[in-house]
Amino acid sequence: MATHKSAIKRARQNEKRREQNRARKTRIKNVIKKVTDAVAQGTPEAAQKTLNEAKSVIHKSAAKGVIHKNTAARKISRLARMVNSKES
């Protein structure tokens, strides 16, 4: 366990960030599931709406450093391709 004042603060900050990152990653997984479910139901309007929501969540997570920007781009690209293939 940390004994210096600065090390104690750093440990507190790390724990707080770990929890925030975990919540953000869970949120990413949930919005991806929402898009997948909307595509499976066959409603293009709902799928497009959830895709836009998912894009926002994924971009924000990448901006905060939770996931790498290329990972975010890949996830968004795959979701968009899934939605667009079901629309046509």
Summary of the structure (lengths in Angstrom):
residues: 88
radius of gyration: 17.3
end to end distance: 57.9
largest distance: 61.5
contacts: 231
relative contact order: 0.13
helix: 86%
strand: 0%
